Amino acid sequence: MSICNGESDNVNSKLPVCIRNLTVKYGENIAIENVSFEIKEGEYLGVIGPNGGGKTTLLRSILGLTPVTAGKVDIYGEKAGKTDRLIGYVPQITAVDKLFPITVSEVVLTGRLKSKVSLFHKYCKEDLEKTEQALEAVGIVHLRNRMISDLSGGEFQKMLIARALAVEPKLMLLDEPTASVDAQSRDAIFSLLNRLNQKMTIVLVTHDLMAVSSHVKELACINGKLVYHGIAEINEEIVQNLYNCPVDLIAHGVPHRVLKEHKG
């Protein structure tokens, strides 16, 4: 990842993501202010930051779901929102109703829906084949006929990733994919994403600082503004700028004081 030149259009227009001077406001509240960077083909980018720091807003801006107050977001040379078939999106588990009466394969099939469908839409043979391939890719083809209410947290997350894969994306966006899953499922998801990164560009939003830094290739740290971008290495200066105070880091369930003790 590198900084885009916000003053010039002389950039590679076919980059997966190019963000220039992005500002997003909700009413009078600034969620993101003057953020500029680009994501190159094949990158695996982790986006970290505090609650309310703008991480999800950044994803929604890339998806074209959030109105941009100022600046520009281009996806493969097109304005965000016009490249739906190039992007696979995995929302937070909490945004999905687990009690809805639907099977795993039916959820993944919805990834094949286009923006405009008729009331009596029928899936074609290719849709069914791509759904099966996506289920195989994440290792849950044996769960195809299970109701989603019967899935574990890790299985549910893999289903959402399969749904995103059904689009056959070039760019995968994930919002907190390891939240609400156990340690074993988290490791399995990161292993899956490492494999997928061989075929596509990945942007991952998470609170899991230590885990993500050991898996992604690069980091973007967002707290309203872009605090850091570059190699996946977290140090005292980055964390202090990101959270505005020293923070204890926890690895394998054991707190390790790597920064100065916070007083006051």
Phi, psi and omega in degrees: 000145178213169181282133172279148175279104184290348182263356185219149175267008183277068179227167178290108186288350182259013175297147176306316180218131172225115183247128183233119174050044184286125172231131178231127178240144169249100189067238178265356182273128180270118178271318178223137183229118171053051180265130179224126172192170177228154178240125184269163180302133177084002179287157174232097189254128172261132178247118181237163179162169182287165173303135181079007182278350176109009183296309180293324176300321178299314178299315181294330176290321177295324179283346182080019183267345181243126178300134179273127179285318178206157179093196189209141175233117178247137177241112184050042175083000179245154177298138179306137182102347180252010185230042185305321186283355178263348187242131169256132185238130177246107181283173174295144179304323183295345180273358184245135179281106182287345183267358179295132184284087184208149181270167180301310182296327179293322176296313182297324178300327181298339176294342180272352181292140174272171185297329180240115179229154179279166182298325183251044181300137175241136178283144180268175181300321180296320178301316180294321180293317181293326177296316179297318179297320180295319178296321177294321183297327181260359173082027180232028180299332180289349180259010189306324184259008180278144175289143185293337179292344182264004183274149170284171179300317180293320178295320180298317180294320177297324177298317179294323177293320177299320178300318178293324179292332181299339177287343189059057187282158169264338182231128180246127177246130181230131181251105179054056184289345180252008175286145176066024175234156180282173185298321180294317178294322178300314179297322180293323179292317177296322177297318177298315181295324176300320179291318181295329180296343176290342183243345185208164175276138184233134173237123187236120175265133182201160170263350188279081187301308186292317182295314184292325182292338180269357182241318184283164179273325181219162180236145166236126181251119187242128170216072187081309175244169177281110183276323182205148170214143178146207185297155185282073180222120181260126177231179185301317183296317180298310183296319181293320177292327183286317185252359177064018173193159176298150183224141172280137175259144182242128179234130179056035176080001182244124179291133177238115179282106180253350180239169181295149181294135182273127180239132178092000000 
